[in-house]
Protein backbone atom coordinates (compact mmCIF):
# COMPACT_ATOMS: atom_id res chain seq x y z
CA UNK A 1 0.00 0.00 0.00
CA UNK A 2 1.31 3.39 -0.83
CA UNK A 3 1.67 5.99 1.88
CA UNK A 4 -1.18 8.09 0.46
CA UNK A 5 -3.60 5.14 0.34
CA UNK A 6 -2.59 4.22 3.88
CA UNK A 7 -3.43 7.76 5.13
CA UNK A 8 -6.80 7.70 3.36
CA UNK A 9 -7.54 4.26 4.84
CA UNK A 10 -6.61 5.41 8.37
CA UNK A 11 -8.73 8.56 7.98
CA UNK A 12 -11.77 6.54 6.84
CA UNK A 13 -11.23 4.03 9.65
CA UNK A 14 -11.06 6.84 12.24
CA UNK A 15 -14.21 8.40 10.76
CA UNK A 16 -16.03 5.07 10.97
CA UNK A 17 -14.97 4.52 14.61
CA UNK A 18 -16.08 8.05 15.52
CA UNK A 19 -19.47 7.55 13.84
CA UNK A 20 -19.92 4.19 15.61
CA UNK A 21 -19.07 5.77 18.97
CA UNK A 22 -21.57 8.62 18.45
CA UNK A 23 -24.26 6.13 17.40
CA UNK A 24 -23.57 3.95 20.47
CA UNK A 25 -23.75 6.97 22.80
CA UNK A 26 -27.07 8.01 21.25
CA UNK A 27 -28.54 4.49 21.35
CA UNK A 28 -27.61 3.77 24.97
CA UNK A 29 -28.41 7.24 26.32
CA UNK A 30 -31.49 7.27 28.54
CA UNK A 31 -34.65 8.93 27.24
CA UNK A 32 -37.22 10.78 29.32
CA UNK A 33 -40.64 11.04 27.74
CA UNK A 34 -42.57 14.34 27.99
CA UNK A 35 -39.29 16.11 28.70
CA UNK A 36 -39.72 19.88 28.61
CA UNK A 37 -43.50 19.65 28.95
CA UNK A 38 -45.08 21.02 32.12
CA UNK A 39 -48.16 19.23 33.43
CA UNK A 40 -50.00 22.59 33.37
CA UNK A 41 -49.44 22.82 29.59
CA UNK A 42 -51.37 19.59 29.05
CA UNK A 43 -55.11 20.26 28.99
CA UNK A 44 -56.21 16.76 28.01
CA UNK A 45 -54.86 13.29 27.38
CA UNK A 46 -56.62 11.25 24.70
CA UNK A 47 -56.22 7.55 25.37
CA UNK A 48 -57.14 4.50 23.33
CA UNK A 49 -56.89 1.04 24.87
CA UNK A 50 -55.73 -1.33 22.14
CA UNK A 51 -56.80 -4.33 24.21
CA UNK A 52 -60.42 -3.31 24.83
CA UNK A 53 -60.99 -0.97 21.89
CA UNK A 54 -62.26 1.75 24.25
CA UNK A 55 -61.17 5.38 24.10
CA UNK A 56 -61.42 8.02 26.78
CA UNK A 57 -60.31 11.55 27.51
CA UNK A 58 -58.58 12.68 30.71
CA UNK A 59 -59.04 16.36 31.48
CA UNK A 60 -58.86 16.60 35.29
CA UNK A 61 -55.73 18.61 36.16
CA UNK A 62 -54.75 16.37 39.10
CA UNK A 63 -55.00 13.21 36.99
CA UNK A 64 -53.02 14.84 34.19
CA UNK A 65 -50.35 15.99 36.66
CA UNK A 66 -50.07 12.50 38.17
CA UNK A 67 -49.65 10.89 34.73
CA UNK A 68 -47.18 13.45 33.34
CA UNK A 69 -45.03 13.46 36.48
CA UNK A 70 -45.05 9.66 36.67
CA UNK A 71 -43.85 9.32 33.07
CA UNK A 72 -41.23 12.05 33.47
CA UNK A 73 -39.86 10.34 36.60
CA UNK A 74 -38.70 7.28 34.64
CA UNK A 75 -35.58 7.11 32.52
CA UNK A 76 -36.22 4.76 29.64
CA UNK A 77 -33.66 2.76 27.64
CA UNK A 78 -34.00 1.79 24.01
CA UNK A 79 -34.64 -1.92 23.80
CA UNK A 80 -35.44 -3.22 20.33
CA UNK A 81 -37.02 -2.11 17.09
CA UNK A 82 -40.80 -1.82 17.23
CA UNK A 83 -41.29 -1.93 13.47
CA UNK A 84 -43.51 -4.81 12.29
CA UNK A 85 -45.04 -5.35 15.74
CA UNK A 86 -48.79 -5.00 15.98
CA UNK A 87 -51.04 -4.55 18.96
CA UNK A 88 -50.56 -2.18 21.85
CA UNK A 89 -51.72 -1.16 25.31
CA UNK A 90 -52.59 2.51 25.76
CA UNK A 91 -52.04 4.88 22.82
CA UNK A 92 -51.75 8.33 24.39
CA UNK A 93 -51.93 11.85 22.92
CA UNK A 94 -51.02 14.77 25.17
CA UNK A 95 -52.93 17.86 23.98
CA UNK A 96 -52.60 21.56 24.80
CA UNK A 97 -55.50 23.98 25.24
CA UNK A 98 -55.79 24.46 21.44
CA UNK A 99 -55.96 20.72 20.80
CA UNK A 100 -52.41 20.60 19.43
CA UNK A 101 -50.65 17.32 20.18
CA UNK A 102 -47.62 18.03 22.37
CA UNK A 103 -46.40 14.43 22.41
CA UNK A 104 -47.71 10.95 21.72
CA UNK A 105 -46.59 7.38 22.33
CA UNK A 106 -47.88 3.97 23.38
CA UNK A 107 -47.57 2.59 26.91
CA UNK A 108 -47.63 -1.20 26.58
CA UNK A 109 -46.93 -2.20 30.18
CA UNK A 110 -45.80 -0.66 33.46
CA UNK A 111 -42.25 -1.01 32.13
CA UNK A 112 -42.54 -0.50 28.36
CA UNK A 113 -43.22 2.48 26.11
CA UNK A 114 -43.38 2.18 22.34
CA UNK A 115 -42.38 5.21 20.32
CA UNK A 116 -41.56 4.04 16.82
CA UNK A 117 -39.10 2.91 15.71
CA UNK A 118 -38.12 1.59 19.19
CA UNK A 119 -39.47 0.00 22.33
CA UNK A 120 -38.19 1.71 25.48
CA UNK A 121 -37.93 -0.10 28.81
CA UNK A 122 -37.55 0.76 32.47
CA UNK A 123 -37.73 -1.31 35.65
CA UNK A 124 -41.46 -0.73 35.98
CA UNK A 125 -43.48 1.80 37.90
CA UNK A 126 -45.15 3.53 34.95
CA UNK A 127 -48.79 4.46 35.54
CA UNK A 128 -50.25 1.60 33.46
CA UNK A 129 -52.56 0.37 36.26
CA UNK A 130 -53.66 3.96 36.94
CA UNK A 131 -54.64 4.36 33.28
CA UNK A 132 -56.62 1.11 33.45
CA UNK A 133 -58.39 2.46 36.55
CA UNK A 134 -59.20 5.74 34.77
CA UNK A 135 -60.49 3.80 31.77
CA UNK A 136 -63.03 2.18 34.06
CA UNK A 137 -64.22 5.64 35.12
CA UNK A 138 -64.20 7.42 31.75
CA UNK A 139 -64.51 4.95 28.92
CA UNK A 140 -67.68 5.01 26.89
CA UNK A 141 -68.40 1.49 25.66
CA UNK A 142 -69.67 2.85 22.36
CA UNK A 143 -66.77 5.23 21.76
CA UNK A 144 -65.13 5.30 18.38
CA UNK A 145 -61.43 6.05 18.00
CA UNK A 146 -60.70 8.44 15.17
CA UNK A 147 -57.28 10.03 15.78
C-alpha positions in Angstrom: 0.0 0.0 0.0 1.3 3.4 -0.8 1.7 6.0 1.9 -1.2 8.1 0.5 -3.6 5.1 0.3 -2.6 4.2 3.9 -3.4 7.8 5.1 -6.8 7.7 3.4 -7.5 4.3 4.8 -6.6 5.4 8.4 -8.7 8.6 8.0 -11.8 6.5 6.8 -11.2 4.0 9.7 -11.1 6.8 12.2 -14.2 8.4 10.8 -16.0 5.1 11.0 -15.0 4.5 14.6 -16.1 8.1 15.5 -19.5 7.5 13.8 -19.9 4.2 15.6 -19.1 5.8 19.0 -21.6 8.6 18.5 -24.3 6.1 17.4 -23.6 3.9 20.5 -23.8 7.0 22.8 -27.1 8.0 21.2 -28.5 4.5 21.4 -27.6 3.8 25.0 -28.4 7.2 26.3 -31.5 7.3 28.5 -34.7 8.9 27.2 -37.2 10.8 29.3 -40.6 11.0 27.7 -42.6 14.3 28.0 -39.3 16.1 28.7 -39.7 19.9 28.6 -43.5 19.6 29.0 -45.1 21.0 32.1 -48.2 19.2 33.4 -50.0 22.6 33.4 -49.4 22.8 29.6 -51.4 19.6 29.0 -55.1 20.3 29.0 -56.2 16.8 28.0 -54.9 13.3 27.4 -56.6 11.3 24.7 -56.2 7.5 25.4 -57.1 4.5 23.3 -56.9 1.0 24.9 -55.7 -1.3 22.1 -56.8 -4.3 24.2 -60.4 -3.3 24.8 -61.0 -1.0 21.9 -62.3 1.8 24.2 -61.2 5.4 24.1 -61.4 8.0 26.8 -60.3 11.6 27.5 -58.6 12.7 30.7 -59.0 16.4 31.5 -58.9 16.6 35.3 -55.7 18.6 36.2 -54.7 16.4 39.1 -55.0 13.2 37.0 -53.0 14.8 34.2 -50.4 16.0 36.7 -50.1 12.5 38.2 -49.6 10.9 34.7 -47.2 13.5 33.3 -45.0 13.5 36.5 -45.1 9.7 36.7 -43.9 9.3 33.1 -41.2 12.1 33.5 -39.9 10.3 36.6 -38.7 7.3 34.6 -35.6 7.1 32.5 -36.2 4.8 29.6 -33.7 2.8 27.6 -34.0 1.8 24.0 -34.6 -1.9 23.8 -35.4 -3.2 20.3 -37.0 -2.1 17.1 -40.8 -1.8 17.2 -41.3 -1.9 13.5 -43.5 -4.8 12.3 -45.0 -5.3 15.7 -48.8 -5.0 16.0 -51.0 -4.6 19.0 -50.6 -2.2 21.9 -51.7 -1.2 25.3 -52.6 2.5 25.8 -52.0 4.9 22.8 -51.7 8.3 24.4 -51.9 11.8 22.9 -51.0 14.8 25.2 -52.9 17.9 24.0 -52.6 21.6 24.8 -55.5 24.0 25.2 -55.8 24.5 21.4 -56.0 20.7 20.8 -52.4 20.6 19.4 -50.7 17.3 20.2 -47.6 18.0 22.4 -46.4 14.4 22.4 -47.7 10.9 21.7 -46.6 7.4 22.3 -47.9 4.0 23.4 -47.6 2.6 26.9 -47.6 -1.2 26.6 -46.9 -2.2 30.2 -45.8 -0.7 33.5 -42.2 -1.0 32.1 -42.5 -0.5 28.4 -43.2 2.5 26.1 -43.4 2.2 22.3 -42.4 5.2 20.3 -41.6 4.0 16.8 -39.1 2.9 15.7 -38.1 1.6 19.2 -39.5 0.0 22.3 -38.2 1.7 25.5 -37.9 -0.1 28.8 -37.6 0.8 32.5 -37.7 -1.3 35.7 -41.5 -0.7 36.0 -43.5 1.8 37.9 -45.1 3.5 34.9 -48.8 4.5 35.5 -50.3 1.6 33.5 -52.6 0.4 36.3 -53.7 4.0 36.9 -54.6 4.4 33.3 -56.6 1.1 33.5 -58.4 2.5 36.5 -59.2 5.7 34.8 -60.5 3.8 31.8 -63.0 2.2 34.1 -64.2 5.6 35.1 -64.2 7.4 31.8 -64.5 4.9 28.9 -67.7 5.0 26.9 -68.4 1.5 25.7 -69.7 2.8 22.4 -66.8 5.2 21.8 -65.1 5.3 18.4 -61.4 6.1 18.0 -60.7 8.4 15.2 -57.3 10.0 15.8 
